[in-house]
Amino acid sequence: MRIACDLVHPGEILARWSLRRCGIITLQPSQSIGNICMRTYADLKSTFDGRPMPFAFVDLDALDANIESIVKRAGDKQIRIASKSVRSRPILDHLLKAHSQIQGLMCFTVPEAVWLSQQGYDDLLLGYPSWHPAEIRAVCVEVRNGKTIILMIDSVAHIDHLQAIAASQDVVLPVCLDVAMSVAFPGLHFGVWRSSVTTVDHARDICTAIEHCPNITLDGIMGYEAQIADRR
């Protein structure tokens, strides 16, 4: 079993330490772990005996098996990794290098996307809309420097807001339209409360607004069907 682990300093915020620390340690099967089939708590306890805690570790054999499974199920589709779910840069690097179908990251916040861009990552999709002018201007700086950061949008007002900022910064911002994939039944909302785009007409109005904004370009459409997520 190959193991990667990273130290966690007590009291630090997960979203900060996990993306910024690069000191991951990889143990090959011949390095202290012994039998590659070891998976029990006692085995791991023995392996990590003497290491300062707390820390996080990843079974790289299991990770690679998961990568192979996801790539197989994806067929010819590209796979984007959610950095908000993988809070370790070395693991992100491992994933991005693992297969040509894996490309780009989906980020939790604008500051996270900007920071990752400054660390050399590219093709970054924001998972949620952002309105803060200072954050959007920071994205404009990265785009002007040749990076691709795609902002999530779900309203005409948001498009107008982004157009004004992008025009002032003399850049063209790519955006992704977030459409609602939940289903409403009498007395039941089946899915997440995410996007305000619930009809074809609403989506069409936003696309029309984008066509009239010279500093905005539609790069993609996203629908998150959390209610039917396949768990195996």
Backbone as CSV, one residue per row, in Angstrom:
resi,resn,N_x,N_y,N_z,CA_x,CA_y,CA_z,C_x,C_y,C_z
1,MET,0.844,-1.193,0.000,0.000,0.000,0.000,0.876,1.239,0.000
2,ARG,0.633,2.138,-0.940,1.323,3.421,-0.963,0.478,4.425,-0.189
3,ILE,1.131,5.199,0.649,0.409,6.150,1.495,1.012,7.534,1.328
4,ALA,0.148,8.515,1.202,0.578,9.911,1.228,-0.037,10.548,2.447
5,CYS,0.752,11.319,3.174,0.198,11.973,4.361,0.724,13.392,4.458
6,ASP,-0.020,14.224,5.146,0.327,15.635,5.287,0.018,16.065,6.710
7,LEU,0.913,16.828,7.310,0.700,17.288,8.679,-0.371,18.365,8.727
8,VAL,-1.155,18.359,9.768,-2.178,19.363,10.001,-1.857,20.071,11.303
9,HIS,-1.697,21.376,11.249,-1.425,22.128,12.468,-2.726,22.400,13.204
10,PRO,-2.816,22.079,14.489,-4.044,22.316,15.248,-4.460,23.781,15.183
11,GLY,-5.737,23.999,15.002,-6.277,25.350,15.006,-6.285,26.020,13.652
12,GLU,-5.612,25.460,12.654,-5.618,26.072,11.338,-6.910,25.727,10.604
13,ILE,-7.329,26.611,9.723,-8.554,26.398,8.965,-8.261,25.459,7.804
14,LEU,-9.114,24.461,7.645,-8.901,23.439,6.620,-8.678,24.037,5.241
15,ALA,-9.510,25.013,4.871,-9.415,25.577,3.533,-8.095,26.288,3.302
16,ARG,-7.383,26.651,4.389,-6.098,27.331,4.228,-4.944,26.347,4.186
17,TRP,-4.833,25.525,5.246,-3.632,24.696,5.329,-3.567,23.653,4.244
18,SER,-4.699,23.063,3.896,-4.646,21.899,3.031,-4.234,22.237,1.609
19,LEU,-4.609,23.426,1.118,-4.211,23.800,-0.230,-2.813,24.402,-0.264
20,ARG,-2.367,24.976,0.843,-1.107,25.691,0.819,0.090,24.824,1.200
21,ARG,-0.125,23.748,1.923,1.001,22.932,2.347,1.391,21.957,1.248
22,CYS,2.680,21.839,1.025,3.169,20.966,-0.041,3.963,19.784,0.500
23,GLY,4.111,19.669,1.803,4.995,18.653,2.369,4.368,17.287,2.506
24,ILE,3.793,16.768,1.445,3.200,15.431,1.517,4.297,14.380,1.503
25,ILE,4.107,13.337,2.259,5.088,12.255,2.360,4.501,11.003,1.739
26,THR,5.200,10.388,0.824,4.728,9.169,0.182,5.555,7.994,0.662
27,LEU,4.892,6.977,1.163,5.561,5.766,1.617,5.309,4.653,0.614
28,GLN,6.346,4.142,0.000,6.214,3.019,-0.915,6.043,1.732,-0.107
29,PRO,5.580,0.642,-0.750,5.375,-0.607,-0.019,6.593,-1.077,0.760
30,SER,7.783,-0.796,0.243,9.000,-1.255,0.914,9.433,-0.332,2.041
31,GLN,8.765,0.809,2.162,9.160,1.795,3.157,8.225,1.747,4.359
32,SER,8.566,0.953,5.327,7.888,0.906,6.620,6.509,0.262,6.600
33,ILE,5.872,0.160,5.435,4.513,-0.340,5.430,4.458,-1.864,5.354
34,GLY,5.479,-2.489,4.737,5.508,-3.947,4.691,4.525,-4.510,3.691
35,ASN,3.611,-5.344,4.151,2.652,-6.034,3.289,1.734,-5.041,2.586
36,ILE,1.652,-5.136,1.255,0.849,-4.197,0.483,-0.639,-4.344,0.775
37,CYS,-1.050,-5.478,1.353,-2.463,-5.719,1.638,-2.902,-5.160,2.987
38,MET,-1.973,-4.587,3.728,-2.319,-4.068,5.051,-3.352,-2.950,4.945
39,ARG,-4.443,-3.075,5.674,-5.470,-2.047,5.674,-6.065,-1.849,7.070
40,THR,-5.613,-2.615,8.054,-6.232,-2.554,9.373,-5.733,-1.356,10.165
41,TYR,-6.510,-0.984,11.176,-6.128,0.128,12.046,-4.795,-0.156,12.733
42,ALA,-4.601,-1.398,13.167,-3.356,-1.749,13.856,-2.155,-1.556,12.939
43,ASP,-2.290,-1.941,11.669,-1.198,-1.775,10.712,-0.866,-0.296,10.518
44,LEU,-1.897,0.512,10.337,-1.669,1.936,10.128,-1.112,2.592,11.384
45,LYS,-1.601,2.188,12.528,-1.107,2.731,13.793,0.379,2.449,13.947
46,SER,0.792,1.247,13.566,2.201,0.884,13.642,3.030,1.677,12.639
47,THR,2.505,1.840,11.432,3.216,2.566,10.382,3.485,4.013,10.768
48,PHE,2.506,4.644,11.380,2.618,6.062,11.696,3.079,6.312,13.126
49,ASP,3.529,5.287,13.803,3.984,5.429,15.183,5.131,6.440,15.262
50,GLY,4.997,7.412,16.127,6.040,8.418,16.294,5.857,9.658,15.453
51,ARG,4.909,9.632,14.499,4.680,10.813,13.662,3.796,11.809,14.409
52,PRO,4.156,13.096,14.427,3.330,14.098,15.107,1.909,14.121,14.541
53,MET,0.950,14.267,15.406,-0.451,14.316,14.992,-1.044,15.672,15.370
54,PRO,-2.145,16.083,14.712,-2.908,15.326,13.716,-2.287,15.406,12.334
55,PHE,-2.626,14.491,11.460,-2.216,14.534,10.066,-3.263,13.815,9.231
56,ALA,-3.202,14.044,7.930,-4.096,13.360,6.996,-3.264,12.456,6.111
57,PHE,-3.831,11.328,5.709,-3.112,10.451,4.790,-4.058,9.925,3.724
58,VAL,-3.486,9.547,2.602,-4.253,9.011,1.482,-3.633,7.701,1.032
59,ASP,-4.459,6.693,0.832,-4.018,5.418,0.268,-3.940,5.607,-1.248
60,LEU,-2.729,5.758,-1.767,-2.559,6.044,-3.190,-2.979,4.882,-4.080
61,ASP,-2.873,3.653,-3.584,-3.360,2.517,-4.364,-4.870,2.627,-4.569
62,ALA,-5.588,2.955,-3.499,-7.037,3.121,-3.605,-7.382,4.314,-4.490
63,LEU,-6.611,5.407,-4.361,-6.850,6.587,-5.181,-6.683,6.264,-6.659
64,ASP,-5.615,5.556,-7.009,-5.384,5.199,-8.406,-6.466,4.263,-8.934
65,ALA,-6.962,3.377,-8.082,-8.052,2.489,-8.488,-9.321,3.296,-8.760
66,ASN,-9.563,4.310,-7.929,-10.722,5.176,-8.142,-10.587,5.965,-9.438
67,ILE,-9.379,6.458,-9.717,-9.136,7.192,-10.961,-9.456,6.308,-12.158
68,GLU,-8.953,5.085,-12.139,-9.187,4.152,-13.244,-10.679,3.878,-13.428
69,SER,-11.399,3.733,-12.311,-12.834,3.461,-12.376,-13.607,4.643,-12.955
70,ILE,-13.272,5.856,-12.507,-13.972,7.048,-12.983,-13.694,7.286,-14.463
71,VAL,-12.451,7.134,-14.884,-12.089,7.326,-16.291,-12.845,6.337,-17.171
72,LYS,-12.943,5.110,-16.726,-13.652,4.083,-17.496,-15.123,4.442,-17.651
73,ARG,-15.751,4.903,-16.560,-17.172,5.242,-16.609,-17.429,6.537,-17.373
74,ALA,-16.422,7.407,-17.454,-16.596,8.690,-18.144,-16.633,8.535,-19.652
75,GLY,-16.171,7.406,-20.160,-16.143,7.223,-21.605,-15.199,8.212,-22.257
76,ASP,-15.718,8.995,-23.221,-14.870,9.979,-23.899,-15.037,11.383,-23.323
77,LYS,-15.709,11.498,-22.185,-15.929,12.811,-21.569,-14.732,13.226,-20.717
78,GLN,-14.526,14.545,-20.641,-13.471,15.088,-19.803,-13.925,15.105,-18.340
79,ILE,-12.968,15.035,-17.429,-13.246,14.992,-15.993,-12.604,16.210,-15.332
80,ARG,-13.404,16.948,-14.572,-12.897,18.114,-13.843,-12.897,17.790,-12.347
81,ILE,-11.777,18.020,-11.692,-11.624,17.721,-10.273,-12.114,18.901,-9.423
82,ALA,-12.885,18.616,-8.391,-13.364,19.664,-7.483,-12.330,19.898,-6.388
83,SER,-11.618,21.011,-6.479,-10.584,21.301,-5.476,-11.197,21.557,-4.107
84,LYS,-12.480,21.915,-4.070,-13.130,22.114,-2.777,-13.326,20.795,-2.044
85,SER,-13.184,19.686,-2.762,-13.304,18.363,-2.139,-11.958,17.686,-1.944
86,VAL,-10.929,18.171,-2.621,-9.575,17.608,-2.501,-8.676,18.728,-1.997
87,ARG,-8.468,18.789,-0.680,-7.804,19.938,-0.081,-6.306,19.711,0.113
88,SER,-5.649,19.229,-0.945,-4.204,19.000,-0.895,-3.636,19.212,-2.286
89,ARG,-2.704,20.134,-2.416,-2.107,20.404,-3.722,-1.386,19.198,-4.296
90,PRO,-0.584,18.470,-3.526,0.082,17.295,-4.104,-0.904,16.257,-4.636
91,ILE,-2.039,16.073,-3.959,-3.032,15.136,-4.462,-3.686,15.687,-5.732
92,LEU,-3.942,16.991,-5.779,-4.453,17.599,-7.007,-3.487,17.365,-8.160
93,ASP,-2.195,17.561,-7.901,-1.187,17.328,-8.936,-1.204,15.871,-9.389
94,HIS,-1.326,14.964,-8.437,-1.374,13.530,-8.747,-2.561,13.230,-9.660
95,LEU,-3.715,13.791,-9.347,-4.917,13.559,-10.142,-4.787,14.139,-11.548
96,LEU,-4.285,15.371,-11.643,-4.192,16.035,-12.938,-3.192,15.361,-13.871
97,LYS,-2.197,14.696,-13.296,-1.193,14.009,-14.104,-1.560,12.558,-14.395
98,ALA,-2.617,12.072,-13.749,-2.924,10.644,-13.820,-3.465,10.212,-15.170
99,HIS,-4.225,11.091,-15.847,-4.853,10.688,-17.107,-5.171,11.923,-17.932
100,SER,-5.073,11.802,-19.256,-5.300,12.943,-20.141,-6.748,13.429,-20.108
101,GLN,-7.688,12.565,-19.695,-9.089,12.980,-19.618,-9.364,13.876,-18.416
102,ILE,-8.462,13.882,-17.455,-8.634,14.726,-16.273,-8.001,16.079,-16.548
103,GLN,-8.823,17.114,-16.600,-8.291,18.445,-16.886,-9.103,19.506,-16.154
104,GLY,-8.399,20.449,-15.573,-9.042,21.572,-14.914,-9.580,21.250,-13.535
105,LEU,-9.897,22.333,-12.805,-10.401,22.223,-11.439,-11.688,23.024,-11.286
106,MET,-12.570,22.559,-10.415,-13.723,23.350,-9.998,-13.451,23.835,-8.581
107,CYS,-13.457,25.156,-8.399,-13.022,25.753,-7.138,-14.204,26.225,-6.296
108,PHE,-13.964,26.320,-5.008,-15.002,26.670,-4.044,-15.281,28.168,-4.026
109,THR,-14.224,28.977,-4.028,-14.366,30.429,-3.938,-13.458,31.111,-4.952
110,VAL,-13.729,32.393,-5.203,-12.861,33.171,-6.086,-11.447,33.297,-5.521
111,PRO,-11.264,33.642,-4.229,-9.897,33.706,-3.702,-9.136,32.397,-3.887
112,GLU,-9.815,31.262,-3.732,-9.154,29.978,-3.949,-8.723,29.829,-5.405
113,ALA,-9.610,30.175,-6.339,-9.286,30.055,-7.762,-8.128,30.969,-8.145
114,VAL,-8.150,32.195,-7.636,-7.074,33.145,-7.940,-5.756,32.642,-7.378
115,TRP,-5.784,32.135,-6.144,-4.553,31.629,-5.535,-4.013,30.430,-6.309
116,LEU,-4.881,29.509,-6.688,-4.440,28.352,-7.468,-3.858,28.791,-8.808
117,SER,-4.481,29.786,-9.432,-3.956,30.312,-10.690,-2.552,30.863,-10.504
118,GLN,-2.339,31.561,-9.407,-1.020,32.131,-9.124,0.017,31.064,-8.798
119,GLN,-0.438,29.865,-8.425,0.478,28.752,-8.159,0.756,27.923,-9.407
120,GLY,0.193,28.335,-10.556,0.481,27.647,-11.804,-0.641,26.806,-12.370
121,TYR,-1.768,26.703,-11.668,-2.900,25.926,-12.175,-3.688,26.758,-13.186
122,ASP,-4.401,26.060,-14.084,-5.170,26.751,-15.116,-6.467,25.988,-15.360
123,ASP,-7.351,26.591,-16.162,-8.665,26.007,-16.457,-9.438,25.795,-15.161
124,LEU,-9.795,26.894,-14.525,-10.418,26.885,-13.202,-11.866,27.357,-13.302
125,LEU,-12.783,26.514,-12.872,-14.211,26.826,-12.892,-14.686,27.138,-11.481
126,LEU,-15.387,28.263,-11.322,-15.966,28.581,-10.021,-17.234,27.762,-9.828
127,GLY,-17.365,27.129,-8.676,-18.526,26.291,-8.423,-19.784,27.077,-8.103
128,TYR,-19.624,28.349,-7.718,-20.765,29.158,-7.289,-20.616,30.584,-7.829
129,PRO,-21.730,31.297,-8.002,-21.646,32.690,-8.450,-20.930,33.570,-7.428
130,SER,-20.277,34.608,-7.923,-19.613,35.583,-7.053,-20.010,36.983,-7.495
131,TRP,-20.291,37.839,-6.526,-20.746,39.199,-6.826,-19.721,40.253,-6.418
132,HIS,-18.828,39.947,-5.490,-17.920,40.946,-4.925,-17.018,41.550,-6.009
133,PRO,-17.085,42.863,-6.236,-16.287,43.506,-7.283,-14.786,43.267,-7.138
134,ALA,-14.270,43.327,-5.910,-12.828,43.138,-5.716,-12.399,41.740,-6.153
135,GLU,-13.204,40.742,-5.857,-12.874,39.373,-6.254,-12.922,39.224,-7.772
136,ILE,-13.921,39.828,-8.392,-14.044,39.732,-9.849,-12.885,40.454,-10.528
137,ARG,-12.469,41.591,-9.973,-11.307,42.290,-10.537,-10.049,41.434,-10.413
138,ALA,-9.930,40.677,-9.332,-8.784,39.777,-9.173,-8.794,38.697,-10.249
139,VAL,-9.983,38.209,-10.593,-10.099,37.249,-11.692,-9.669,37.899,-13.003
140,CYS,-10.071,39.148,-13.207,-9.699,39.868,-14.431,-8.184,39.946,-14.592
141,VAL,-7.478,40.149,-13.495,-6.013,40.210,-13.545,-5.448,38.886,-14.047
142,GLU,-5.959,37.777,-13.520,-5.469,36.467,-13.945,-5.807,36.201,-15.405
143,VAL,-7.014,36.575,-15.826,-7.415,36.386,-17.224,-6.534,37.223,-18.141
144,ARG,-6.238,38.448,-17.733,-5.355,39.305,-18.531,-3.963,38.692,-18.661
145,ASN,-3.561,37.923,-17.660,-2.254,37.260,-17.689,-2.277,35.934,-18.443
146,GLY,-3.398,35.641,-19.084,-3.463,34.456,-19.928,-4.101,33.236,-19.303
147,LYS,-4.602,33.361,-18.075,-5.227,32.223,-17.405,-6.719,32.124,-17.745
148,THR,-7.255,30.916,-17.608,-8.683,30.685,-17.813,-9.355,30.446,-16.466
149,ILE,-10.170,31.404,-16.047,-10.997,31.261,-14.849,-12.433,31.532,-15.280
150,ILE,-13.291,30.541,-15.119,-14.668,30.609,-15.600,-15.596,30.901,-14.425
151,LEU,-16.323,31.999,-14.512,-17.230,32.401,-13.443,-18.604,31.758,-13.626
152,MET,-19.236,31.370,-12.527,-20.579,30.798,-12.563,-21.608,31.920,-12.488
153,ILE,-22.673,31.810,-13.315,-23.709,32.851,-13.310,-25.092,32.195,-13.355
154,ASP,-26.116,32.948,-12.871,-27.476,32.410,-12.925,-28.544,33.502,-13.024
155,SER,-28.142,34.704,-13.500,-29.139,35.767,-13.646,-28.641,36.829,-14.622
156,VAL,-29.592,37.553,-15.219,-29.249,38.656,-16.115,-28.558,39.768,-15.335
157,ALA,-29.016,40.028,-14.121,-28.392,41.067,-13.294,-26.923,40.755,-13.045
158,HIS,-26.616,39.494,-12.867,-25.230,39.084,-12.640,-24.393,39.334,-13.894
159,ILE,-24.958,39.026,-15.053,-24.260,39.270,-16.317,-23.951,40.762,-16.478
160,ASP,-24.932,41.612,-16.219,-24.722,43.060,-16.332,-23.620,43.522,-15.379
161,HIS,-23.613,42.965,-14.190,-22.605,43.309,-13.181,-21.205,42.907,-13.653
162,LEU,-21.080,41.694,-14.169,-19.783,41.216,-14.657,-19.324,42.009,-15.875
163,GLN,-20.257,42.347,-16.765,-19.909,43.114,-17.958,-19.308,44.462,-17.583
164,ALA,-19.894,45.144,-16.620,-19.390,46.457,-16.211,-17.971,46.356,-15.667
165,ILE,-17.724,45.342,-14.853,-16.386,45.188,-14.265,-15.381,44.753,-15.321
166,ALA,-15.753,43.785,-16.161,-14.838,43.296,-17.197,-14.488,44.401,-18.186
167,ALA,-15.466,45.235,-18.537,-15.206,46.342,-19.459,-14.233,47.337,-18.844
168,SER,-14.385,47.599,-17.559,-13.483,48.543,-16.888,-12.058,48.010,-16.811
169,GLN,-11.911,46.676,-16.851,-10.593,46.046,-16.777,-10.076,45.638,-18.157
170,ASP,-10.882,45.879,-19.198,-10.512,45.582,-20.585,-10.154,44.105,-20.785
171,VAL,-11.007,43.217,-20.278,-10.824,41.779,-20.481,-12.161,41.162,-20.875
172,VAL,-12.098,39.956,-21.412,-13.297,39.177,-21.718,-13.354,38.014,-20.736
173,LEU,-14.432,37.946,-19.963,-14.568,36.913,-18.941,-15.435,35.761,-19.444
174,PRO,-14.944,34.533,-19.352,-15.784,33.373,-19.678,-16.711,33.059,-18.508
175,VAL,-17.937,32.656,-18.819,-18.890,32.322,-17.765,-19.543,30.976,-18.054
176,CYS,-20.067,30.378,-16.995,-20.793,29.111,-17.093,-22.188,29.325,-16.510
177,LEU,-23.210,28.926,-17.253,-24.588,29.101,-16.812,-25.009,27.925,-15.936
178,ASP,-25.384,28.233,-14.705,-25.833,27.216,-13.750,-27.352,27.087,-13.853
179,VAL,-27.833,25.940,-14.326,-29.272,25.727,-14.461,-29.760,24.765,-13.384
180,ALA,-30.963,24.999,-12.884,-31.529,24.163,-11.827,-31.900,22.788,-12.380
181,MET,-31.531,21.746,-11.658,-31.837,20.377,-12.065,-32.747,19.672,-11.061
182,SER,-33.239,20.405,-10.089,-34.139,19.825,-9.097,-35.547,19.688,-9.683
183,VAL,-36.358,18.884,-9.021,-37.726,18.642,-9.473,-38.685,18.978,-8.338
184,ALA,-39.737,19.724,-8.664,-40.724,20.106,-7.654,-41.964,19.228,-7.768
185,PHE,-42.308,18.578,-6.672,-43.540,17.807,-6.561,-44.420,18.470,-5.501
186,PRO,-45.718,18.205,-5.511,-46.581,18.771,-4.466,-46.088,18.398,-3.069
187,GLY,-45.685,19.406,-2.320,-45.210,19.175,-0.963,-43.787,18.678,-0.861
188,LEU,-43.074,18.595,-1.990,-41.705,18.059,-1.964,-40.836,18.743,-3.006
189,HIS,-39.682,19.242,-2.568,-38.659,19.762,-3.490,-37.565,18.710,-3.574
190,PHE,-37.478,18.027,-4.714,-36.547,16.909,-4.882,-35.246,17.425,-5.486
191,GLY,-34.261,17.671,-4.628,-32.984,18.189,-5.088,-32.520,19.352,-4.233
192,VAL,-31.494,20.043,-4.708,-30.910,21.150,-3.951,-31.495,22.487,-4.404
193,TRP,-31.513,23.456,-3.489,-31.889,24.828,-3.826,-30.614,25.528,-4.296
194,ARG,-30.380,25.549,-5.590,-29.102,26.030,-6.091,-29.274,27.198,-7.061
195,SER,-29.721,26.931,-8.273,-29.813,27.967,-9.299,-31.226,28.524,-9.394
196,SER,-31.312,29.808,-9.771,-32.614,30.432,-10.005,-33.110,30.190,-11.427
197,VAL,-32.280,29.565,-12.265,-32.652,29.310,-13.662,-33.442,28.004,-13.722
198,THR,-34.762,28.129,-13.708,-35.623,26.947,-13.620,-36.434,26.683,-14.882
199,THR,-36.379,27.598,-15.866,-37.144,27.410,-17.099,-36.259,27.664,-18.315
200,VAL,-36.711,27.142,-19.452,-35.988,27.362,-20.708,-35.968,28.847,-21.053
201,ASP,-37.091,29.527,-20.846,-37.159,30.959,-21.158,-36.159,31.763,-20.328
202,HIS,-36.020,31.410,-19.063,-35.061,32.109,-18.198,-33.638,31.899,-18.710
203,ALA,-33.311,30.671,-19.071,-31.975,30.381,-19.602,-31.742,31.126,-20.910
204,ARG,-32.782,31.188,-21.746,-32.662,31.893,-23.023,-32.438,33.383,-22.800
205,ASP,-33.126,33.962,-21.839,-32.948,35.391,-21.544,-31.504,35.692,-21.133
206,ILE,-30.920,34.812,-20.331,-29.536,35.016,-19.894,-28.582,34.894,-21.074
207,CYS,-28.804,33.900,-21.930,-27.940,33.725,-23.107,-28.042,34.930,-24.037
208,THR,-29.242,35.480,-24.183,-29.425,36.675,-25.005,-28.679,37.863,-24.408
209,ALA,-28.736,37.988,-23.090,-28.012,39.070,-22.414,-26.512,38.940,-22.643
210,ILE,-26.009,37.711,-22.612,-24.575,37.486,-22.839,-24.184,37.909,-24.250
211,GLU,-25.055,37.633,-25.227,-24.770,38.005,-26.616,-24.598,39.509,-26.781
212,HIS,-25.217,40.287,-25.913,-25.131,41.748,-25.995,-24.036,42.323,-25.091
213,CYS,-23.230,41.452,-24.512,-22.138,41.902,-23.638,-20.796,41.565,-24.285
214,PRO,-20.095,42.550,-24.828,-18.840,42.278,-25.531,-17.723,41.744,-24.644
215,ASN,-17.845,41.910,-23.341,-16.779,41.468,-22.436,-17.127,40.185,-21.688
216,ILE,-18.205,39.513,-22.126,-18.621,38.251,-21.520,-18.811,37.212,-22.615
217,THR,-18.332,35.998,-22.377,-18.539,34.912,-23.334,-19.028,33.670,-22.604
218,LEU,-20.024,33.006,-23.188,-20.572,31.789,-22.575,-19.653,30.616,-22.887
219,ASP,-19.080,30.028,-21.844,-18.112,28.944,-22.014,-18.735,27.574,-21.775
220,GLY,-19.825,27.518,-20.998,-20.426,26.221,-20.719,-21.719,26.347,-19.939
221,ILE,-22.388,25.217,-19.762,-23.620,25.129,-18.981,-23.458,24.000,-17.973
222,MET,-23.861,24.243,-16.728,-23.731,23.225,-15.691,-25.078,22.930,-15.050
223,GLY,-25.341,21.651,-14.821,-26.516,21.236,-14.070,-26.084,20.232,-13.015
224,TYR,-26.418,20.497,-11.765,-25.982,19.639,-10.660,-27.168,18.831,-10.145
225,GLU,-27.206,17.557,-10.485,-28.303,16.675,-10.084,-27.937,15.922,-8.802
226,ALA,-27.834,16.650,-7.718,-27.423,16.039,-6.453,-28.408,14.980,-5.984
227,GLN,-29.667,15.134,-6.362,-30.697,14.224,-5.873,-30.612,12.828,-6.492
228,ILE,-29.880,12.688,-7.597,-29.754,11.361,-8.212,-28.292,10.941,-8.318
229,ALA,-27.461,11.499,-7.457,-26.038,11.142,-7.463,-25.877,9.643,-7.264
230,ASP,-25.034,9.045,-8.092,-24.809,7.600,-8.033,-23.748,7.303,-6.985
231,ARG,-24.100,6.576,-5.960,-23.152,6.236,-4.897,-22.914,4.738,-4.926
232,ARG,-21.650,4.351,-5.087,-21.311,2.927,-5.152,-20.244,2.602,-4.129
